């Protein structure tokens, strides 16, 4: 006669010494997440101390103290690097993309806006690097910061307008295709009509 205790254990995973419990798995995940957060904060601190100065010098070299050039480059950076990121991030709604790829597309869109993020960090930052970058832009790149703001707003609005136009165009195409299918079904002869006509057709008299 089979042992009832052994029969109950059949088909269940063994709890050996090397098997992790659910609590241990979650603890490990939490530790990994906390480690990633700490690494991200360290990287952010390093970049926050270096990138504002680098970006302000880069822009100052391009503008060279000329107001019209500063406005031009501000509008250019603001528009392009807000227009493209919005369109890229919008692609995350594609149904064939799985969630890891959706997140990757959104991250890519955010990364494409890096020039605008750098200018924003200089304009709103509270550390010494942001202050030094702000002074550099005010003196050697006049008009750049405000032009970047206006260009970014225009880029976002243009991207949203393009998305609405593409959505409306796709909706109209679907409506036209649906109407064509309905017309084709309405104009088609009923099923079995052709066969019944063939059956009732009289054969011509033989000579």
Backbone torsions as a table, in degrees:
resi	resn	phi	psi	omega
1	UNK	NA	135.5	-175.8
2	UNK	-73.8	146.6	178.7
3	UNK	-73.8	126.0	-178.9
4	UNK	-61.2	-35.9	-178.6
5	UNK	-65.0	-40.6	179.9
6	UNK	-70.5	-36.5	-179.2
7	UNK	-66.4	-29.8	179.2
8	UNK	-73.9	-25.9	-177.8
9	UNK	-83.4	-9.1	-177.9
10	UNK	-70.1	131.4	179.0
11	UNK	87.1	-4.4	177.9
12	UNK	-101.1	143.9	179.5
13	UNK	-64.8	141.5	179.9
14	UNK	-75.7	141.3	178.6
15	UNK	-99.6	70.3	-180.0
16	UNK	-78.2	178.4	-178.8
17	UNK	-66.5	-24.7	-178.4
18	UNK	-93.4	2.0	-178.4
19	UNK	-85.7	130.8	179.5
20	UNK	-88.3	139.6	175.6
21	UNK	-83.5	168.9	179.1
22	UNK	-60.9	-38.9	179.6
23	UNK	-63.9	-42.1	179.7
24	UNK	-64.5	-37.5	179.0
25	UNK	-65.1	-43.2	179.9
26	UNK	-68.1	-36.9	176.5
27	UNK	-62.1	-41.2	179.1
28	UNK	-64.9	-41.3	178.4
29	UNK	-63.6	-42.0	179.6
30	UNK	-62.9	-41.7	178.6
31	UNK	-62.1	-42.4	179.2
32	UNK	-63.6	-43.0	180.0
33	UNK	-64.0	-43.9	178.8
34	UNK	-63.0	-39.4	177.7
35	UNK	-63.7	-41.5	178.2
36	UNK	-64.8	-38.0	178.6
37	UNK	-64.7	-42.4	178.3
38	UNK	-63.1	-43.3	178.4
39	UNK	-62.5	-42.1	179.2
40	UNK	-63.3	-39.7	178.8
41	UNK	-66.2	-38.8	178.2
42	UNK	-64.8	-44.6	178.5
43	UNK	-62.9	-41.1	179.0
44	UNK	-62.4	-41.9	178.6
45	UNK	-61.8	-41.2	179.4
46	UNK	-66.7	-45.3	-179.2
47	UNK	-67.6	-38.1	-180.0
48	UNK	-64.2	-26.8	179.3
49	UNK	-85.4	-19.2	-174.2
50	UNK	-111.8	-41.8	-171.6
51	UNK	-66.4	-41.0	179.5
52	UNK	-58.0	-42.4	178.1
53	UNK	-64.9	-43.9	-179.2
54	UNK	-62.9	-44.8	-177.6
55	UNK	-67.1	-40.3	179.7
56	UNK	-65.0	-38.4	177.2
57	UNK	-67.0	-40.5	178.8
58	UNK	-60.3	-47.7	-179.6
59	UNK	-67.3	-41.1	-180.0
60	UNK	-61.4	-37.8	177.5
61	UNK	-65.6	-36.1	178.3
62	UNK	-71.3	-43.0	-174.4
63	UNK	-79.4	-42.5	178.3
64	UNK	59.0	38.2	173.0
65	UNK	78.4	6.4	-177.4
66	UNK	-98.0	126.5	-175.8
67	UNK	-62.7	-47.1	-177.1
68	UNK	-63.1	-39.2	178.2
69	UNK	-67.4	-38.3	177.7
70	UNK	-63.2	-42.1	178.1
71	UNK	-65.2	-42.3	-179.3
72	UNK	-60.6	-51.4	-177.8
73	UNK	-67.8	-32.8	176.3
74	UNK	-64.2	-45.5	177.1
75	UNK	-64.2	-38.9	-178.8
76	UNK	-64.6	-54.8	-179.4
77	UNK	-61.7	-43.9	-177.9
78	UNK	-62.2	-44.1	-177.0
79	UNK	-72.4	-54.1	-173.5
80	UNK	-62.7	-44.1	-173.8
81	UNK	-90.6	18.1	162.7
82	UNK	-120.9	-33.0	177.4
83	UNK	-64.2	-52.4	-178.6
84	UNK	-65.6	-45.4	179.4
85	UNK	-59.2	-37.9	179.2
86	UNK	-64.6	-43.1	179.3
87	UNK	-65.5	-39.4	179.6
88	UNK	-67.1	-46.8	-179.5
89	UNK	-63.2	-30.3	179.2
90	UNK	-64.8	-25.5	-179.5
91	UNK	-67.3	-14.3	179.5
92	UNK	-65.2	-15.9	179.9
93	UNK	-80.1	-2.9	-179.6
94	UNK	-59.7	129.1	-174.9
95	UNK	-67.8	-24.8	-176.9
96	UNK	-80.0	-7.8	178.2
97	UNK	-85.7	132.6	174.6
98	UNK	-81.5	168.0	-172.4
99	UNK	-59.9	-41.0	176.8
100	UNK	-59.0	-38.2	179.0
101	UNK	-73.7	-34.3	175.8
102	UNK	-60.7	-45.4	179.0
103	UNK	-63.8	-40.0	179.5
104	UNK	-63.5	-39.2	179.3
105	UNK	-66.1	-41.7	178.2
106	UNK	-64.2	-43.0	178.3
107	UNK	-62.0	-39.5	176.8
108	UNK	-62.1	-42.6	177.4
109	UNK	-61.8	-41.8	177.9
110	UNK	-64.8	-39.6	-179.6
111	UNK	-66.8	-33.1	179.7
112	UNK	-64.8	-23.7	179.2
113	UNK	-87.0	17.7	-175.8
114	UNK	-55.1	-44.1	178.8
115	UNK	-57.6	-40.2	178.9
116	UNK	-71.0	-36.2	176.0
117	UNK	-63.1	-39.1	179.9
118	UNK	-65.3	-44.5	178.0
119	UNK	-63.6	-39.2	178.4
120	UNK	-65.1	-39.3	179.2
121	UNK	-64.9	-32.7	177.2
122	UNK	-72.1	-40.9	-176.5
123	UNK	-72.1	-35.4	-175.4
124	UNK	-110.2	-5.7	-177.4
125	UNK	-67.0	155.0	-177.8
126	UNK	-117.2	5.5	-179.4
127	UNK	-97.2	176.4	-176.4
128	UNK	-66.2	-34.4	180.0
129	UNK	-66.3	-41.6	177.6
130	UNK	-65.7	-39.8	178.5
131	UNK	-63.3	-43.2	178.9
132	UNK	-65.1	-40.4	177.5
133	UNK	-65.2	-39.5	179.1
134	UNK	-62.9	-44.2	177.9
135	UNK	-62.4	-40.1	179.8
136	UNK	-63.5	-43.8	-179.5
137	UNK	-68.2	-40.4	-179.9
138	UNK	-63.4	-41.1	-176.4
139	UNK	-81.1	-42.9	-171.5
140	UNK	-108.4	-7.7	178.6
141	UNK	-138.9	63.9	-177.8
142	UNK	-64.9	140.1	178.6
143	UNK	82.8	-7.4	-174.6
144	UNK	-69.5	-43.9	-173.4
145	UNK	-67.3	-47.1	179.8
146	UNK	-67.2	-38.4	177.7
147	UNK	-63.7	-36.2	176.9
148	UNK	-63.1	-41.1	178.8
149	UNK	-61.7	-49.7	-179.9
150	UNK	-63.9	-39.9	177.9
151	UNK	-64.5	-38.4	179.4
152	UNK	-66.1	-42.4	178.2
153	UNK	-62.8	-44.1	179.2
154	UNK	-63.6	-38.6	179.4
155	UNK	-64.7	-42.5	178.9
156	UNK	-64.9	-44.0	179.7
157	UNK	-64.5	-40.4	178.9
158	UNK	-65.0	-40.5	178.8
159	UNK	-64.7	-42.9	178.1
160	UNK	-64.4	-39.5	177.7
161	UNK	-63.2	-41.3	178.4
162	UNK	-65.0	-38.8	178.5
163	UNK	-63.9	-42.4	178.5
164	UNK	-63.4	-42.1	178.9
165	UNK	-63.0	-42.8	178.8
166	UNK	-65.3	-38.8	178.8
167	UNK	-64.6	-44.5	179.5
168	UNK	-65.7	-39.2	178.6
169	UNK	-62.8	-43.5	177.3
170	UNK	-64.5	-38.1	179.3
171	UNK	-65.7	-40.4	179.2
172	UNK	-67.2	-38.9	177.6
173	UNK	-62.2	-40.4	178.3
174	UNK	-66.4	-38.1	178.2
175	UNK	-65.6	-43.2	178.6
176	UNK	-62.6	-42.5	178.9
177	UNK	-64.1	-38.9	178.7
178	UNK	-65.4	-42.7	178.7
179	UNK	-64.2	-39.7	177.6
180	UNK	-62.3	-41.7	178.6
181	UNK	-65.1	-39.5	179.0
182	UNK	-66.0	-40.9	178.4
183	UNK	-65.2	-40.1	179.1
184	UNK	-64.5	-40.2	178.2
185	UNK	-67.9	-35.4	-179.6
186	UNK	-71.4	-38.1	-178.6
187	UNK	-79.8	-17.0	-179.2
188	UNK	-71.2	142.5	178.9
189	UNK	-67.5	150.2	178.9
190	UNK	-59.8	150.0	-179.1
191	UNK	-64.3	134.9	178.0
192	UNK	89.5	-8.2	-179.6
193	UNK	-66.5	-45.6	-179.1
194	UNK	-63.5	-38.7	-179.2
195	UNK	-67.4	-40.5	-179.4
196	UNK	-67.1	-35.6	177.3
197	UNK	-64.6	-38.5	178.7
198	UNK	-66.0	-35.4	-178.2
199	UNK	-71.1	-36.1	-176.5
200	UNK	-90.6	-0.8	179.2
201	UNK	-72.2	131.3	-178.7
202	UNK	-84.8	141.0	177.0
203	UNK	-75.5	142.5	-179.6
204	UNK	-66.2	148.1	179.8
205	UNK	-65.6	142.6	178.6
206	UNK	-79.4	149.9	179.9
207	UNK	-70.6	NA	NA
